[in-house]
Structures are given as C-alpha cells and as structure tokens.
Amino acid sequence: MNFKNALEERSYEIAKRVFGQGVEVEHNKRLQIESALYPEVAAFSGPPTKEIDVITSELLDKPKVVLLISCKQLSGKADPGHIQEWGAVVQTMNKYGEGTQYIGLVLCPSGFTIGCDGWASSHNLGLLPPLKGRHLVFSEETVLHMFERVLRALSKRITYPFPDLMTPPTFYEFVYSLVSDYEGHEEAAREGRYYIAPKGWLSSFGEMYSSITGYVVEDLIAVRGATVMKLSDGLTFRFDGNRVDYGQTEELGKGDPVEPFCRKNIELEECTFDFVKSIAIGKSITSAGDFGRYIEFGLDQRFNLGLHIDGFHIFSTENPIENHKL
C-alpha cells in the first residue's frame, strides 16, 4: 500500500491494530458537492467536486458507522480553513451516505490555530492534539499515543447506544475529554520528570523506555504516594505523579505499604490488586506511554498496565474487545 507520508502510514497502522479489518487508505477520493455556494463548502475551490485523502475505519456494520480520519503533516499549524473543509467533507458523506453514518477526526501533530475549535465543535470533529487556552506543542509520538487512546475508547463507546455522538458537539467533546489530561506533561518532562537511580541523573521518556523494554514484570508494589514495578535483572520503576525514577536499586521500592486502587477493562471496573498482578506478572514490556497523571505499559502486546499515584489499571488490547474483557 502506498502512503502520502510517514504520519499517514503510522496512523493507518494504529487504526489497523485497534479496529482490525475495515480500515482503508483512500487517495484522491472524489466527492460530488451538490452546490459550491453553501457556506459549509466555502473552503472548497473550483467546481463542486473535491478530491480528498482519507483513512476510513469501519466502526459498526449494522447500522454502518465509519470514522473519516484526515492526517495533516504540515510545517505549521492547521488553520480554521482545514477544519471547515473537513467538516464539509463529513457533512457531504453523511448527506449522500445512503444510511451509512460518518464521524470525522483531524490529526495534525503540529497543532491548530485559534478558531479551529469553533469550527470543530460546530461540525462535531475530533481534534488531535487538543486545542487549549495555552499554545501547547506536543511531539508527534505523543499525538499518536493520543490517537490510539481515542480509537480504543471509541471502539468500545460505539457498541453502546451512540446517536448522541452524532450530534454536535458531542464527538468533539468526547475526543477532547480523552486527551485533555495530556496538558503540561511534556513541559514537566522538559523541566525534569525522568531520573535514573541511584545517582538521580536527569533522563527522558525515550531513554526510560529503551532501558526497560523487553524486561519482565516480576512484582507490583503500592506505597504511600507512589506505585512501583519490579522488573527482571533487578530493574525497578517508580511513579509518583510528577516524577519517574528507574534503575537497578532496591531503594525505589521502599515506602509505607498501602492497598492500591485497582481497575480493569476500558470501563475501569473495580478489581483486586491480586487480579492485576495475576495478569501482569510474567509479561514483558513491549510499549509505553506517558499520559501525565499515569504511565501505561504494553505487556506482551496483549495487555496495557497503567501505574497511577494510588493504584493500577489493566485491560486487554486484543480484538474484538468485547470478547477479551478481563
């Protein structure tokens, strides 16, 4: 399959991993617009036709629901014209969809200018990364973590009654609520978030991940104000919210033991600490993501384990999700 750029390829791979079949990339897909005079298509130029590049992800079969993803790898931020244009695309697809319902998402790692949120909310488009009061800049890696998080949540949400998602600005707010907690965590990392024990040397997310990937979880510990993951070869990882320490030292596991607050599945149902440990122990680290208020690790490419200040969460990443609930 040919891709326009690396962002489109990575986005396609994530969508494929989350949704399985029903994910396609379409280049130069032709849309016939009924009239080029409507305000909704003011961003279109030329005759009332439009050629678009889109990743389509089929979410449901009956009724058929399709997610339209626009990947924008720009040198600067996307402006309201980009959002207006994609809103018109989604609106047109819904108008001529013959029963198929479409929802839209715009992925632009370089971010969005002021004014994009107004168009996105009115057209019910999800924006990644979120547009907030402060002019934040996220790394492409972080934005792709956001993207996967939204797709996984959407794959579950769509199995419940979903007509409200189709009414503006519900889907826009759904996406925003899932990624708004990223605000500030990259700034915190630049100011000093990751440290190598026992010397306390300043580190980074990338160095941390490369240092622990492939190691096996041997134990989980909860102490007052932090959670700890013990790995093979004497490696220990400690998370206390604002600070992440890792290294080969027993000191990171020390503290006053507490009973952690534990959750399972995307619905975050309550579960026991022993249940979380029964799934996590013996599995190897295969991926990682820093979500600010918690850190999540992929285990054996089958489970996600989250470390919070006061506990843990765990869920299966295998599809279909409803058949792999813990």
C-alpha positions in Angstrom: 0.0 0.0 0.0 1.3 3.5 -0.9 1.2 6.3 1.7 1.5 10.0 1.3 3.8 10.4 4.3 5.1 8.7 7.4 2.3 10.2 9.6 -0.4 8.6 7.4 1.4 5.2 7.5 1.7 5.2 11.3 -1.9 6.4 11.7 -3.0 3.6 9.4 -1.1 1.0 11.4 -2.6 2.2 14.7 -6.1 2.2 13.2 -5.5 -1.3 11.8 -4.2 -2.5 15.2 -7.3 -1.2 17.0 -10.1 -2.0 14.6 -8.6 -4.9 12.6 -10.5 -5.3 9.3 -12.4 -2.4 7.8 -9.5 0.1 7.7 -8.5 1.6 4.4 -6.5 4.4 3.0 -8.1 6.3 0.0 -6.2 8.8 -2.0 -7.9 11.3 -4.4 -11.3 10.0 -3.4 -13.8 12.2 -5.3 -16.7 13.8 -3.6 -19.5 15.5 -5.6 -20.8 18.5 -3.8 -24.4 19.5 -4.6 -23.7 23.2 -4.5 -20.5 25.2 -4.1 -22.5 28.2 -2.8 -23.3 26.8 0.6 -21.2 28.3 3.5 -20.3 24.8 4.6 -18.2 24.3 1.4 -16.7 27.7 1.3 -13.2 26.2 1.8 -13.5 24.3 -1.5 -12.2 25.9 -4.6 -13.1 25.3 -8.2 -16.1 23.2 -9.4 -18.3 21.5 -6.9 -16.1 18.4 -6.6 -13.5 17.6 -4.1 -10.6 15.1 -4.0 -9.5 14.0 -0.6 -7.0 11.7 1.1 -8.6 9.8 4.0 -8.2 6.9 6.3 -11.6 5.2 6.7 -12.2 3.0 9.7 -15.5 1.0 9.8 -16.7 1.0 13.4 -20.0 -0.8 13.1 -21.8 -2.9 10.4 -25.4 -2.6 11.4 -26.0 0.3 11.4 -22.9 1.1 9.4 -20.8 3.7 11.1 -17.5 4.9 9.6 -14.8 7.2 11.0 -13.1 9.5 8.5 -9.6 10.5 9.5 -7.7 13.4 7.9 -3.9 13.2 8.6 -2.2 16.6 8.1 1.6 16.6 8.2 2.1 20.4 8.0 5.1 22.6 8.5 2.9 24.9 10.7 -0.4 24.6 12.5 -3.7 23.7 10.8 -6.0 26.7 10.4 -9.8 27.1 10.5 -9.9 26.5 6.7 -8.6 23.0 7.1 -11.2 22.2 9.8 -14.0 23.9 7.8 -13.1 21.8 4.8 -13.0 18.5 6.6 -16.3 19.4 8.3 -17.8 19.9 4.8 -16.4 16.5 3.7 -18.0 14.7 6.7 -21.3 16.6 6.2 -21.3 15.6 2.5 -20.6 12.0 3.2 -23.5 11.9 5.6 -25.8 13.6 3.1 -25.1 11.0 0.4 -24.2 8.1 2.6 -27.3 6.0 1.9 -27.8 5.1 5.5 -24.1 5.0 6.5 -23.2 7.4 9.3 -19.9 9.2 9.3 -17.9 11.0 12.0 -14.7 12.9 11.5 -11.3 13.3 13.1 -8.4 15.6 12.2 -4.9 14.5 13.2 -2.3 17.3 13.0 0.8 16.8 15.2 1.9 20.4 14.6 -1.3 21.6 16.2 -4.1 24.0 15.4 -4.5 27.8 15.4 -7.1 29.7 17.4 -10.5 29.5 15.8 -10.2 25.8 14.9 -12.1 24.7 18.0 -15.2 26.7 17.0 -15.4 25.0 13.6 -14.6 21.6 15.0 -17.3 21.8 17.7 -19.9 23.0 15.3 -19.1 20.3 12.7 -18.6 17.7 15.5 -15.0 16.9 14.5 -12.4 15.5 16.9 -9.1 17.4 17.0 -5.8 15.7 17.9 -3.9 17.2 19.7 -6.5 19.2 21.8 -6.6 22.9 21.3 -6.5 24.5 24.7 -6.1 28.0 26.1 -2.3 27.7 26.2 -0.4 27.3 23.0 1.0 23.8 23.6 3.2 21.8 21.3 3.3 18.1 21.6 5.7 15.6 20.0 4.4 13.5 17.1 4.9 10.4 19.3 2.6 11.9 22.0 -0.1 12.8 19.4 0.0 9.3 18.1 -0.5 8.0 21.6 -3.5 10.3 21.9 -4.8 8.9 18.6 -4.6 5.3 19.7 -6.2 6.2 23.0 -9.2 7.8 21.3 -9.6 4.9 18.8 -9.6 2.3 21.6 -12.2 4.3 23.6 -14.3 4.9 20.5 -14.3 1.2 19.6 -15.9 0.5 22.9 -18.2 3.5 23.1 -19.7 2.7 19.7 -21.0 -0.6 20.9 -23.5 1.2 23.2 -26.3 3.5 22.0 -24.4 6.2 20.2 -26.9 8.6 18.4 -25.7 11.4 20.8 -22.2 11.1 19.4 -23.5 12.2 16.0 -25.0 15.4 17.4 -22.6 18.4 17.6 -20.5 18.9 19.7 -20.7 15.5 21.4 -18.0 13.7 19.4 -15.7 16.8 19.6 -16.1 16.8 23.4 -15.7 13.0 23.6 -12.3 13.3 22.0 -11.3 16.3 24.0 -12.2 14.6 27.3 -9.9 11.7 26.5 -6.8 13.7 25.7 -7.2 16.9 27.7 -5.2 15.4 30.6 -2.0 15.4 28.4 -1.8 19.2 29.1 1.5 20.1 30.7 3.1 16.7 30.9 5.7 17.3 28.2 6.6 20.6 29.8 7.0 18.8 33.1 9.3 16.3 31.4 11.4 19.0 29.9 11.7 20.6 33.4 12.8 17.3 34.9 10.5 14.3 35.2 12.6 11.2 34.5 15.6 10.3 36.6 18.0 7.3 36.6 18.5 5.8 40.1 20.5 5.5 42.2 22.5 8.6 41.1 19.5 10.7 40.2 20.8 11.6 36.8 18.3 13.5 34.6 16.8 11.2 31.9 13.9 11.3 29.3 10.9 9.3 28.3 12.8 7.8 25.3 15.8 6.8 27.4 13.5 5.3 30.0 11.6 3.2 27.5 14.7 2.0 25.7 16.1 1.0 29.1 13.1 -1.2 30.3 11.6 -2.5 27.0 11.8 -6.3 26.9 12.2 -6.7 30.7 9.7 -9.0 32.5 7.4 -7.8 35.3 8.3 -9.7 38.5 6.2 -7.8 41.0 4.0 -4.7 41.6 4.1 -2.7 44.8 2.0 0.2 46.2 3.4 2.6 48.7 2.1 5.9 50.0 2.2 8.4 47.2 3.6 6.1 44.5 3.4 2.8 42.6 6.4 0.6 41.9 7.0 -2.1 39.2 9.8 -4.5 39.8 11.3 -6.0 36.6 13.8 -8.7 35.7 17.5 -8.3 36.3 16.9 -6.1 39.4 15.5 -3.2 37.5 12.8 -1.1 39.3 10.4 1.6 38.1 8.7 4.0 40.4 5.9 6.5 39.5 4.7 9.2 41.9 2.9 11.5 39.5 5.4 14.3 38.9 8.5 12.2 39.0 9.6 8.9 37.4 12.6 7.0 38.7 14.0 3.9 37.3 17.2 1.9 37.8 18.8 -1.1 39.5 18.3 -0.2 43.1 16.1 -1.6 45.9 15.6 2.0 47.2 12.8 2.7 44.7 10.6 0.0 46.2 10.7 1.4 49.7 7.9 3.2 51.4 4.8 2.7 53.6 2.8 -0.1 52.0 -0.8 0.8 51.1 -3.7 -1.0 49.5 -3.9 0.3 45.9 -7.0 1.3 44.0 -7.3 -1.1 41.0 -9.4 -1.1 37.8 -9.8 -3.4 34.8 -11.0 -3.1 31.2 -11.7 0.2 29.4 -14.8 0.7 31.6 -12.5 0.8 34.6 -14.4 -1.6 36.7 -13.1 -2.2 40.2 -10.9 -5.2 40.8 -8.4 -6.6 43.3 -4.7 -5.9 43.4 -4.1 -9.7 43.2 -6.1 -9.8 40.0 -3.9 -7.1 38.4 -0.8 -8.9 39.5 -2.1 -12.2 38.2 -2.2 -10.7 34.7 0.9 -8.5 34.7 3.5 -10.7 36.4 5.5 -12.7 34.0 4.7 -10.4 31.0 7.4 -8.4 29.2 7.3 -4.6 28.5 6.5 -4.1 24.8 5.4 -0.4 24.7 4.9 2.6 26.9 3.0 5.9 27.0 3.2 8.8 29.4 -0.3 10.3 30.0 0.7 12.8 32.6 -1.4 11.6 35.5 -0.4 8.0 34.8 2.0 5.9 32.8 0.8 2.9 30.7 2.9 0.0 29.6 2.1 -2.6 26.9 2.7 -6.2 28.1 3.4 -8.9 25.6 1.5 -6.8 23.0 -1.7 -8.2 24.7 -2.4 -6.1 27.7 -2.0 -2.5 28.9 -0.9 -1.9 32.5 -1.3 1.6 34.0 0.6 2.9 37.0 -1.2 5.8 38.9 -0.2 7.5 42.1 -2.7 5.5 44.1 -3.1 2.3 42.1 -3.1 0.4 38.8 -5.4 -0.4 35.9 -5.2 -3.2 33.3 -7.0 -4.2 30.2 -6.7 -6.5 27.2 -5.7 -4.9 23.9 -6.8 -7.8 21.8 -9.7 -7.5 19.3 -12.6 -7.7 19.3 -12.5 -6.0 22.7 -15.9 -7.4 23.9 -14.5 -10.9 23.5 -11.4 -10.2 25.5 -12.6 -8.5 28.6 -10.8 -9.4 31.8 
